[in-house]
């Protein structure tokens, strides 16, 4: 069962310097919690991109729609608002945004 996408986070530290990828088509900011965990909050503009992972990740879609294909899979899956998917560590995924933009929360698990 998926958890609902949070609308805000309390008592966190936010890094002002953005993480910018693919010539500004993907931009995120790092959020650190008191327990040492971290998330990134970001935007993905229209296009197709590949990301590698070190640690396992959970991606939650806050707004917009995208298609995702995990490394090793042939099938693309569609995700929209409140959708989520997990990516194993030492792996990766392709993500495609047809139009508009996708807002996301990435949790490092």
C-alpha positions, 0 to 999 in steps of 0.5 A: 500500500502506498503512502499519500504524498506529503504536502510539507515537511517540518523541522528540516534543513534545506540546501539552497544550492540546487542539484541541476541535471541535463542542462536544467531539465531536472532540478532538485533541492536536498532536504535533510531531517533530524534523524539524518535521512534525506530527500530531494524535492524536484522538477523534471521538464519535458524530455527523456532522462536516465538516472543511476542510483547508489542507494535504493530510492523511492520516487513519489509523484507530486504533480504531472505525469511520466513514464518510467522504465527500471533498468533491466525491464522492457516495460514502461509504466505510467505514473501520475499525481500520488503515484510512486515507484522504487528503484533498487540501489546500484541500478537506474531508471529511464524517466520520460515526461511528454509535456509540462513538468513533473514534481517529485519527492525522492526518498533515499532508503 
